[in-house]
Amino acid sequence: MISRIRTTLRRDEGASAVEYGLLVAAIAAVIVGVVFLLGTTVKNNFSKTTSCISASSTSC
Protein backbone atom coordinates (compact mmCIF):
# COMPACT_ATOMS: atom_id res chain seq x y z
CA MET A 1 0.00 0.00 0.00
CA ILE A 2 2.75 2.46 0.92
CA SER A 3 4.73 1.64 -2.22
CA ARG A 4 1.63 2.33 -4.31
CA ILE A 5 1.26 5.78 -2.73
CA ARG A 6 4.93 6.53 -3.30
CA THR A 7 4.63 5.51 -6.95
CA THR A 8 1.61 7.76 -7.37
CA LEU A 9 3.41 10.71 -5.82
CA ARG A 10 6.49 10.23 -8.02
CA ARG A 11 4.62 10.23 -11.33
CA ASP A 12 5.09 13.40 -13.34
CA GLU A 13 3.28 12.53 -16.55
CA GLY A 14 1.38 15.81 -16.79
CA ALA A 15 4.19 18.03 -15.56
CA SER A 16 5.64 18.78 -18.98
CA ALA A 17 2.23 19.79 -20.34
CA VAL A 18 1.79 22.20 -17.45
CA GLU A 19 5.26 23.61 -18.01
CA TYR A 20 4.57 24.15 -21.71
CA GLY A 21 1.28 25.82 -20.83
CA LEU A 22 3.02 28.21 -18.46
CA LEU A 23 5.66 28.95 -21.08
CA VAL A 24 3.02 29.74 -23.71
CA ALA A 25 1.16 31.95 -21.24
CA ALA A 26 4.34 33.87 -20.42
CA ILE A 27 5.17 34.40 -24.10
CA ALA A 28 1.61 35.57 -24.78
CA ALA A 29 1.82 38.02 -21.88
CA VAL A 30 5.06 39.47 -23.25
CA ILE A 31 3.54 39.85 -26.73
CA VAL A 32 0.45 41.58 -25.33
CA GLY A 33 2.65 43.90 -23.28
CA VAL A 34 4.80 44.86 -26.25
CA VAL A 35 1.77 45.47 -28.46
CA PHE A 36 0.17 47.55 -25.71
CA LEU A 37 3.30 49.66 -25.23
CA LEU A 38 4.29 50.10 -28.87
CA GLY A 39 0.90 49.92 -30.59
CA THR A 40 0.09 53.62 -30.40
CA THR A 41 3.56 54.65 -31.53
CA VAL A 42 3.44 52.39 -34.57
CA LYS A 43 -0.07 53.57 -35.42
CA ASN A 44 1.00 57.22 -35.24
CA ASN A 45 4.02 56.57 -37.45
CA PHE A 46 1.86 54.86 -40.08
CA SER A 47 -0.65 57.72 -39.93
CA LYS A 48 2.09 60.31 -40.46
CA THR A 49 3.51 58.31 -43.35
CA THR A 50 0.17 57.92 -45.11
CA SER A 51 -0.67 61.60 -44.68
CA CYS A 52 2.71 62.58 -46.12
CA ILE A 53 2.26 60.26 -49.08
CA SER A 54 -1.26 61.44 -49.82
CA ALA A 55 -0.42 65.14 -49.37
CA SER A 56 2.81 64.90 -51.38
CA SER A 57 4.23 67.66 -49.25
CA THR A 58 7.92 68.24 -48.74
CA SER A 59 7.55 69.16 -45.06
CA CYS A 60 7.36 65.55 -43.90
PDB file of N, CA, C and O in Angstrom:
ATOM      1  N   MET A   1       0.819  -1.195   0.000  1.00  0.00           N
ATOM      2  CA  MET A   1       0.000   0.000   0.000  1.00  0.00           C
ATOM      3  C   MET A   1       0.866   1.263   0.000  1.00  0.00           C
ATOM      4  O   MET A   1       0.604   2.198  -0.756  1.00  0.00           O
ATOM      5  N   ILE A   2       1.881   1.285   0.837  1.00  0.00           N
ATOM      6  CA  ILE A   2       2.755   2.457   0.915  1.00  0.00           C
ATOM      7  C   ILE A   2       3.544   2.625  -0.379  1.00  0.00           C
ATOM      8  O   ILE A   2       3.745   3.749  -0.840  1.00  0.00           O
ATOM      9  N   SER A   3       3.986   1.534  -0.958  1.00  0.00           N
ATOM     10  CA  SER A   3       4.727   1.636  -2.219  1.00  0.00           C
ATOM     11  C   SER A   3       3.834   2.158  -3.337  1.00  0.00           C
ATOM     12  O   SER A   3       4.308   2.857  -4.233  1.00  0.00           O
ATOM     13  N   ARG A   4       2.575   1.832  -3.296  1.00  0.00           N
ATOM     14  CA  ARG A   4       1.633   2.333  -4.306  1.00  0.00           C
ATOM     15  C   ARG A   4       1.447   3.847  -4.171  1.00  0.00           C
ATOM     16  O   ARG A   4       1.365   4.554  -5.176  1.00  0.00           O
ATOM     17  N   ILE A   5       1.384   4.333  -2.962  1.00  0.00           N
ATOM     18  CA  ILE A   5       1.258   5.779  -2.728  1.00  0.00           C
ATOM     19  C   ILE A   5       2.520   6.494  -3.187  1.00  0.00           C
ATOM     20  O   ILE A   5       2.450   7.550  -3.816  1.00  0.00           O
ATOM     21  N   ARG A   6       3.667   5.917  -2.873  1.00  0.00           N
ATOM     22  CA  ARG A   6       4.933   6.525  -3.299  1.00  0.00           C
ATOM     23  C   ARG A   6       5.028   6.589  -4.818  1.00  0.00           C
ATOM     24  O   ARG A   6       5.486   7.589  -5.372  1.00  0.00           O
ATOM     25  N   THR A   7       4.605   5.540  -5.484  1.00  0.00           N
ATOM     26  CA  THR A   7       4.626   5.512  -6.948  1.00  0.00           C
ATOM     27  C   THR A   7       3.711   6.585  -7.517  1.00  0.00           C
ATOM     28  O   THR A   7       4.060   7.258  -8.487  1.00  0.00           O
ATOM     29  N   THR A   8       2.556   6.739  -6.918  1.00  0.00           N
ATOM     30  CA  THR A   8       1.608   7.757  -7.375  1.00  0.00           C
ATOM     31  C   THR A   8       2.181   9.155  -7.187  1.00  0.00           C
ATOM     32  O   THR A   8       2.012  10.015  -8.052  1.00  0.00           O
ATOM     33  N   LEU A   9       2.848   9.388  -6.081  1.00  0.00           N
ATOM     34  CA  LEU A   9       3.413  10.709  -5.817  1.00  0.00           C
ATOM     35  C   LEU A   9       4.607  11.020  -6.710  1.00  0.00           C
ATOM     36  O   LEU A   9       4.884  12.192  -6.968  1.00  0.00           O
ATOM     37  N   ARG A  10       5.312  10.018  -7.182  1.00  0.00           N
ATOM     38  CA  ARG A  10       6.490  10.234  -8.022  1.00  0.00           C
ATOM     39  C   ARG A  10       6.154  10.464  -9.489  1.00  0.00           C
ATOM     40  O   ARG A  10       6.984  10.984 -10.236  1.00  0.00           O
ATOM     41  N   ARG A  11       4.970  10.092  -9.907  1.00  0.00           N
ATOM     42  CA  ARG A  11       4.619  10.232 -11.326  1.00  0.00           C
ATOM     43  C   ARG A  11       4.545  11.704 -11.706  1.00  0.00           C
ATOM     44  O   ARG A  11       3.987  12.524 -10.977  1.00  0.00           O
ATOM     45  N   ASP A  12       5.110  12.014 -12.842  1.00  0.00           N
ATOM     46  CA  ASP A  12       5.088  13.395 -13.337  1.00  0.00           C
ATOM     47  C   ASP A  12       4.683  13.425 -14.803  1.00  0.00           C
ATOM     48  O   ASP A  12       5.270  14.155 -15.601  1.00  0.00           O
ATOM     49  N   GLU A  13       3.689  12.639 -15.153  1.00  0.00           N
ATOM     50  CA  GLU A  13       3.282  12.533 -16.550  1.00  0.00           C
ATOM     51  C   GLU A  13       2.719  13.834 -17.100  1.00  0.00           C
ATOM     52  O   GLU A  13       2.962  14.158 -18.262  1.00  0.00           O
ATOM     53  N   GLY A  14       1.985  14.578 -16.312  1.00  0.00           N
ATOM     54  CA  GLY A  14       1.378  15.813 -16.794  1.00  0.00           C
ATOM     55  C   GLY A  14       2.215  17.048 -16.536  1.00  0.00           C
ATOM     56  O   GLY A  14       1.810  18.156 -16.888  1.00  0.00           O
ATOM     57  N   ALA A  15       3.371  16.876 -15.930  1.00  0.00           N
ATOM     58  CA  ALA A  15       4.189  18.030 -15.565  1.00  0.00           C
ATOM     59  C   ALA A  15       4.690  18.781 -16.785  1.00  0.00           C
ATOM     60  O   ALA A  15       4.696  20.012 -16.784  1.00  0.00           O
ATOM     61  N   SER A  16       5.106  18.083 -17.815  1.00  0.00           N
ATOM     62  CA  SER A  16       5.640  18.781 -18.983  1.00  0.00           C
ATOM     63  C   SER A  16       4.547  19.566 -19.701  1.00  0.00           C
ATOM     64  O   SER A  16       4.817  20.638 -20.242  1.00  0.00           O
ATOM     65  N   ALA A  17       3.326  19.054 -19.714  1.00  0.00           N
ATOM     66  CA  ALA A  17       2.226  19.787 -20.337  1.00  0.00           C
ATOM     67  C   ALA A  17       1.942  21.071 -19.574  1.00  0.00           C
ATOM     68  O   ALA A  17       1.672  22.108 -20.179  1.00  0.00           O
ATOM     69  N   VAL A  18       2.000  21.008 -18.261  1.00  0.00           N
ATOM     70  CA  VAL A  18       1.787  22.204 -17.447  1.00  0.00           C
ATOM     71  C   VAL A  18       2.910  23.203 -17.683  1.00  0.00           C
ATOM     72  O   VAL A  18       2.659  24.404 -17.785  1.00  0.00           O
ATOM     73  N   GLU A  19       4.130  22.726 -17.771  1.00  0.00           N
ATOM     74  CA  GLU A  19       5.264  23.615 -18.012  1.00  0.00           C
ATOM     75  C   GLU A  19       5.151  24.297 -19.369  1.00  0.00           C
ATOM     76  O   GLU A  19       5.413  25.494 -19.485  1.00  0.00           O
ATOM     77  N   TYR A  20       4.763  23.545 -20.396  1.00  0.00           N
ATOM     78  CA  TYR A  20       4.570  24.149 -21.713  1.00  0.00           C
ATOM     79  C   TYR A  20       3.434  25.162 -21.684  1.00  0.00           C
ATOM     80  O   TYR A  20       3.520  26.205 -22.331  1.00  0.00           O
ATOM     81  N   GLY A  21       2.392  24.873 -20.956  1.00  0.00           N
ATOM     82  CA  GLY A  21       1.282  25.815 -20.830  1.00  0.00           C
ATOM     83  C   GLY A  21       1.715  27.111 -20.171  1.00  0.00           C
ATOM     84  O   GLY A  21       1.327  28.194 -20.611  1.00  0.00           O
ATOM     85  N   LEU A  22       2.511  27.010 -19.124  1.00  0.00           N
ATOM     86  CA  LEU A  22       3.024  28.209 -18.461  1.00  0.00           C
ATOM     87  C   LEU A  22       3.957  28.993 -19.373  1.00  0.00           C
ATOM     88  O   LEU A  22       3.944  30.224 -19.368  1.00  0.00           O
ATOM     89  N   LEU A  23       4.759  28.293 -20.148  1.00  0.00           N
ATOM     90  CA  LEU A  23       5.664  28.955 -21.085  1.00  0.00           C
ATOM     91  C   LEU A  23       4.887  29.710 -22.156  1.00  0.00           C
ATOM     92  O   LEU A  23       5.224  30.848 -22.483  1.00  0.00           O
ATOM     93  N   VAL A  24       3.856  29.087 -22.699  1.00  0.00           N
ATOM     94  CA  VAL A  24       3.023  29.741 -23.710  1.00  0.00           C
ATOM     95  C   VAL A  24       2.312  30.948 -23.113  1.00  0.00           C
ATOM     96  O   VAL A  24       2.204  31.987 -23.764  1.00  0.00           O
ATOM     97  N   ALA A  25       1.829  30.824 -21.892  1.00  0.00           N
ATOM     98  CA  ALA A  25       1.160  31.951 -21.237  1.00  0.00           C
ATOM     99  C   ALA A  25       2.124  33.111 -21.011  1.00  0.00           C
ATOM    100  O   ALA A  25       1.745  34.270 -21.178  1.00  0.00           O
ATOM    101  N   ALA A  26       3.355  32.814 -20.635  1.00  0.00           N
ATOM    102  CA  ALA A  26       4.344  33.871 -20.422  1.00  0.00           C
ATOM    103  C   ALA A  26       4.695  34.568 -21.731  1.00  0.00           C
ATOM    104  O   ALA A  26       4.810  35.794 -21.768  1.00  0.00           O
ATOM    105  N   ILE A  27       4.864  33.809 -22.796  1.00  0.00           N
ATOM    106  CA  ILE A  27       5.167  34.405 -24.098  1.00  0.00           C
ATOM    107  C   ILE A  27       4.006  35.263 -24.572  1.00  0.00           C
ATOM    108  O   ILE A  27       4.218  36.351 -25.108  1.00  0.00           O
ATOM    109  N   ALA A  28       2.788  34.789 -24.381  1.00  0.00           N
ATOM    110  CA  ALA A  28       1.612  35.567 -24.777  1.00  0.00           C
ATOM    111  C   ALA A  28       1.525  36.861 -23.982  1.00  0.00           C
ATOM    112  O   ALA A  28       1.167  37.902 -24.534  1.00  0.00           O
ATOM    113  N   ALA A  29       1.847  36.812 -22.701  1.00  0.00           N
ATOM    114  CA  ALA A  29       1.817  38.019 -21.876  1.00  0.00           C
ATOM    115  C   ALA A  29       2.851  39.034 -22.351  1.00  0.00           C
ATOM    116  O   ALA A  29       2.579  40.235 -22.362  1.00  0.00           O
ATOM    117  N   VAL A  30       4.023  38.570 -22.739  1.00  0.00           N
ATOM    118  CA  VAL A  30       5.057  39.471 -23.252  1.00  0.00           C
ATOM    119  C   VAL A  30       4.607  40.104 -24.562  1.00  0.00           C
ATOM    120  O   VAL A  30       4.798  41.304 -24.764  1.00  0.00           O
ATOM    121  N   ILE A  31       4.014  39.319 -25.449  1.00  0.00           N
ATOM    122  CA  ILE A  31       3.539  39.853 -26.729  1.00  0.00           C
ATOM    123  C   ILE A  31       2.456  40.897 -26.507  1.00  0.00           C
ATOM    124  O   ILE A  31       2.475  41.953 -27.139  1.00  0.00           O
ATOM    125  N   VAL A  32       1.518  40.614 -25.620  1.00  0.00           N
ATOM    126  CA  VAL A  32       0.449  41.579 -25.327  1.00  0.00           C
ATOM    127  C   VAL A  32       1.039  42.852 -24.739  1.00  0.00           C
ATOM    128  O   VAL A  32       0.603  43.950 -25.086  1.00  0.00           O
ATOM    129  N   GLY A  33       2.012  42.724 -23.864  1.00  0.00           N
ATOM    130  CA  GLY A  33       2.648  43.897 -23.278  1.00  0.00           C
ATOM    131  C   GLY A  33       3.366  44.752 -24.303  1.00  0.00           C
ATOM    132  O   GLY A  33       3.266  45.978 -24.270  1.00  0.00           O
ATOM    133  N   VAL A  34       4.084  44.119 -25.210  1.00  0.00           N
ATOM    134  CA  VAL A  34       4.804  44.858 -26.251  1.00  0.00           C
ATOM    135  C   VAL A  34       3.829  45.556 -27.183  1.00  0.00           C
ATOM    136  O   VAL A  34       4.031  46.717 -27.539  1.00  0.00           O
ATOM    137  N   VAL A  35       2.771  44.856 -27.581  1.00  0.00           N
ATOM    138  CA  VAL A  35       1.775  45.471 -28.460  1.00  0.00           C
ATOM    139  C   VAL A  35       1.096  46.633 -27.749  1.00  0.00           C
ATOM    140  O   VAL A  35       0.840  47.669 -28.363  1.00  0.00           O
ATOM    141  N   PHE A  36       0.804  46.473 -26.475  1.00  0.00           N
ATOM    142  CA  PHE A  36       0.169  47.546 -25.711  1.00  0.00           C
ATOM    143  C   PHE A  36       1.083  48.762 -25.618  1.00  0.00           C
ATOM    144  O   PHE A  36       0.619  49.894 -25.756  1.00  0.00           O
ATOM    145  N   LEU A  37       2.371  48.543 -25.386  1.00  0.00           N
ATOM    146  CA  LEU A  37       3.300  49.658 -25.229  1.00  0.00           C
ATOM    147  C   LEU A  37       3.653  50.330 -26.556  1.00  0.00           C
ATOM    148  O   LEU A  37       3.766  51.555 -26.615  1.00  0.00           O
ATOM    149  N   LEU A  38       3.826  49.553 -27.606  1.00  0.00           N
ATOM    150  CA  LEU A  38       4.286  50.103 -28.874  1.00  0.00           C
ATOM    151  C   LEU A  38       3.180  50.311 -29.892  1.00  0.00           C
ATOM    152  O   LEU A  38       3.424  50.907 -30.940  1.00  0.00           O
ATOM    153  N   GLY A  39       1.985  49.844 -29.622  1.00  0.00           N
ATOM    154  CA  GLY A  39       0.899  49.915 -30.592  1.00  0.00           C
ATOM    155  C   GLY A  39       0.568  51.324 -31.018  1.00  0.00           C
ATOM    156  O   GLY A  39       0.424  51.587 -32.212  1.00  0.00           O
ATOM    157  N   THR A  40       0.443  52.235 -30.077  1.00  0.00           N
ATOM    158  CA  THR A  40       0.091  53.616 -30.395  1.00  0.00           C
ATOM    159  C   THR A  40       1.196  54.298 -31.186  1.00  0.00           C
ATOM    160  O   THR A  40       0.916  55.048 -32.121  1.00  0.00           O
ATOM    161  N   THR A  41       2.427  54.050 -30.825  1.00  0.00           N
ATOM    162  CA  THR A  41       3.556  54.652 -31.530  1.00  0.00           C
ATOM    163  C   THR A  41       3.603  54.191 -32.982  1.00  0.00           C
ATOM    164  O   THR A  41       3.804  55.001 -33.887  1.00  0.00           O
ATOM    165  N   VAL A  42       3.420  52.917 -33.201  1.00  0.00           N
ATOM    166  CA  VAL A  42       3.438  52.385 -34.565  1.00  0.00           C
ATOM    167  C   VAL A  42       2.266  52.943 -35.357  1.00  0.00           C
ATOM    168  O   VAL A  42       2.422  53.297 -36.526  1.00  0.00           O
ATOM    169  N   LYS A  43       1.108  53.023 -34.743  1.00  0.00           N
ATOM    170  CA  LYS A  43      -0.073  53.567 -35.418  1.00  0.00           C
ATOM    171  C   LYS A  43       0.156  55.019 -35.819  1.00  0.00           C
ATOM    172  O   LYS A  43      -0.181  55.413 -36.935  1.00  0.00           O
ATOM    173  N   ASN A  44       0.723  55.812 -34.924  1.00  0.00           N
ATOM    174  CA  ASN A  44       0.996  57.219 -35.238  1.00  0.00           C
ATOM    175  C   ASN A  44       2.009  57.355 -36.371  1.00  0.00           C
ATOM    176  O   ASN A  44       1.864  58.223 -37.232  1.00  0.00           O
ATOM    177  N   ASN A  45       3.022  56.512 -36.377  1.00  0.00           N
ATOM    178  CA  ASN A  45       4.015  56.565 -37.452  1.00  0.00           C
ATOM    179  C   ASN A  45       3.400  56.217 -38.798  1.00  0.00           C
ATOM    180  O   ASN A  45       3.706  56.861 -39.802  1.00  0.00           O
ATOM    181  N   PHE A  46       2.539  55.208 -38.833  1.00  0.00           N
ATOM    182  CA  PHE A  46       1.862  54.863 -40.084  1.00  0.00           C
ATOM    183  C   PHE A  46       0.921  55.977 -40.524  1.00  0.00           C
ATOM    184  O   PHE A  46       0.806  56.255 -41.718  1.00  0.00           O
ATOM    185  N   SER A  47       0.250  56.615 -39.575  1.00  0.00           N
ATOM    186  CA  SER A  47      -0.651  57.719 -39.925  1.00  0.00           C
ATOM    187  C   SER A  47       0.122  58.890 -40.524  1.00  0.00           C
ATOM    188  O   SER A  47      -0.306  59.476 -41.519  1.00  0.00           O
ATOM    189  N   LYS A  48       1.259  59.228 -39.920  1.00  0.00           N
ATOM    190  CA  LYS A  48       2.093  60.306 -40.458  1.00  0.00           C
ATOM    191  C   LYS A  48       2.586  59.966 -41.862  1.00  0.00           C
ATOM    192  O   LYS A  48       2.584  60.815 -42.753  1.00  0.00           O
ATOM    193  N   THR A  49       3.002  58.734 -42.049  1.00  0.00           N
ATOM    194  CA  THR A  49       3.512  58.313 -43.354  1.00  0.00           C
ATOM    195  C   THR A  49       2.432  58.382 -44.415  1.00  0.00           C
ATOM    196  O   THR A  49       2.679  58.886 -45.511  1.00  0.00           O
ATOM    197  N   THR A  50       1.247  57.889 -44.115  1.00  0.00           N
ATOM    198  CA  THR A  50       0.168  57.924 -45.108  1.00  0.00           C
ATOM    199  C   THR A  50      -0.280  59.342 -45.404  1.00  0.00           C
ATOM    200  O   THR A  50      -0.629  59.648 -46.544  1.00  0.00           O
ATOM    201  N   SER A  51      -0.279  60.214 -44.408  1.00  0.00           N
ATOM    202  CA  SER A  51      -0.667  61.603 -44.680  1.00  0.00           C
ATOM    203  C   SER A  51       0.392  62.306 -45.519  1.00  0.00           C
ATOM    204  O   SER A  51       0.055  63.136 -46.363  1.00  0.00           O
ATOM    205  N   CYS A  52       1.651  61.992 -45.305  1.00  0.00           N
ATOM    206  CA  CYS A  52       2.711  62.585 -46.118  1.00  0.00           C
ATOM    207  C   CYS A  52       2.652  62.080 -47.555  1.00  0.00           C
ATOM    208  O   CYS A  52       2.884  62.843 -48.493  1.00  0.00           O
ATOM    209  N   ILE A  53       2.347  60.820 -47.727  1.00  0.00           N
ATOM    210  CA  ILE A  53       2.265  60.264 -49.076  1.00  0.00           C
ATOM    211  C   ILE A  53       1.074  60.848 -49.819  1.00  0.00           C
ATOM    212  O   ILE A  53       1.185  61.207 -50.991  1.00  0.00           O
ATOM    213  N   SER A  54      -0.064  60.943 -49.143  1.00  0.00           N
ATOM    214  CA  SER A  54      -1.263  61.440 -49.820  1.00  0.00           C
ATOM    215  C   SER A  54      -1.195  62.946 -50.065  1.00  0.00           C
ATOM    216  O   SER A  54      -1.767  63.432 -51.041  1.00  0.00           O
ATOM    217  N   ALA A  55      -0.515  63.688 -49.207  1.00  0.00           N
ATOM    218  CA  ALA A  55      -0.420  65.139 -49.373  1.00  0.00           C
ATOM    219  C   ALA A  55       0.702  65.523 -50.332  1.00  0.00           C
ATOM    220  O   ALA A  55       0.693  66.625 -50.881  1.00  0.00           O
ATOM    221  N   SER A  56       1.640  64.653 -50.534  1.00  0.00           N
ATOM    222  CA  SER A  56       2.811  64.904 -51.377  1.00  0.00           C
ATOM    223  C   SER A  56       3.527  66.195 -50.981  1.00  0.00           C
ATOM    224  O   SER A  56       4.034  66.928 -51.830  1.00  0.00           O
ATOM    225  N   SER A  57       3.555  66.445 -49.710  1.00  0.00           N
ATOM    226  CA  SER A  57       4.225  67.662 -49.249  1.00  0.00           C
ATOM    227  C   SER A  57       5.689  67.360 -48.957  1.00  0.00           C
ATOM    228  O   SER A  57       6.069  66.217 -48.703  1.00  0.00           O
ATOM    229  N   THR A  58       6.488  68.399 -49.000  1.00  0.00           N
ATOM    230  CA  THR A  58       7.919  68.240 -48.744  1.00  0.00           C
ATOM    231  C   THR A  58       8.255  68.511 -47.292  1.00  0.00           C
ATOM    232  O   THR A  58       9.423  68.421 -46.914  1.00  0.00           O
ATOM    233  N   SER A  59       7.268  68.843 -46.459  1.00  0.00           N
ATOM    234  CA  SER A  59       7.545  69.165 -45.064  1.00  0.00           C
ATOM    235  C   SER A  59       7.592  67.923 -44.175  1.00  0.00           C
ATOM    236  O   SER A  59       7.828  68.046 -42.973  1.00  0.00           O
ATOM    237  N   CYS A  60       7.379  66.772 -44.716  1.00  0.00           N
ATOM    238  CA  CYS A  60       7.363  65.547 -43.897  1.00  0.00           C
ATOM    239  C   CYS A  60       8.732  65.104 -43.625  1.00  0.00           C
ATOM    240  O   CYS A  60       8.930  64.093 -42.952  1.00  0.00           O
TER     241      CYS A  60
END
